[in-house]
Amino acid sequence: MSLHPALQPYADAWTHSVEAISELVQPLVEAEWNRRTPCPGWSVRDIVSHVLGLDSEMLGDPRPIHTLPRDLYHVTNDHQRYMEMQVDVRRHHTAPEMTSELEYMIIRRNRQLRNESRDPGTKVRGPLGTELTLQDAMRRHAFDVWAHEQDLRTALGRPGNLDSPGAHVARDVLLDELPAVVADRADAPRSSAVVFDVHGPVEFLRTIRVDIQGRGTLESSPALGPAATLTLDWETYFRLACGRVTPEASKDRIKTEGDPDLAEAILRNFTVTP
């Protein structure tokens, strides 16, 4: 047996992104590994360590036994502590150690994917002892690795791959979160609609409709007379959704129409990543 067709797009997206990461970091000198990235508290080395940690867990490797320092200001909750473990344990690794581990991990993961015969609905281990389906795990992982590829590109001044396979996975993952952003967190009025018009390398026009019970649904058809319309480019959209930039820092790249208070509430609650 081979990889289920439903899983192939996520395997392809991961492969494209992780190989891009390897290409980005291979020529870096030691000092460049310490460059700050858009992720709070994380350097280039930390981002690569995080990707290594994510993939080692996809491989089923045991988590490191390690005690975190008490002075990590950016670590404020259990999820962040969980993720920080794989990062902090590699903080003193040299550039050759990092690139060697990355190369070996890519070889192991490619072998795993070639031999993957499980059903997409198979339950697998997630962060903090959670369970999720193999399909959800691979989808989320493809999104994470692409987002971190973009973090590295920003830190290193090497833009690109905004329309790669991982970008399209990221679009779908982020759109799935949009009804909760509009209906629950921004508390949009019942029986209203909010339109998102996104342009750039990844383009889409989506409507969030809020029903009489206050539940939000995602639709691809435009709305007549929406309560608010937000127009922005794809790069700004995903950076806001991933918490890499603030609405204030991005206001010159966002056009809003309709209810200004609702648009502001949506942007204030736009970040959906932990």
PyMOL commands that set and color helices and strands:
alter all, ss='L'
color gray80, all
select helices_A, chain A and resi 8-25+30-34+44-58+78-88+95-114+127-129+134-156+165-185+234-241+248-253+260-268
alter helices_A, ss='H'
color red, helices_A
select strands_A, chain A and resi 123-125+131-133+192-199+204-210+216-219+228-233+254-258
alter strands_A, ss='S'
color yellow, strands_A
deselect
rebuild
show_as cartoon
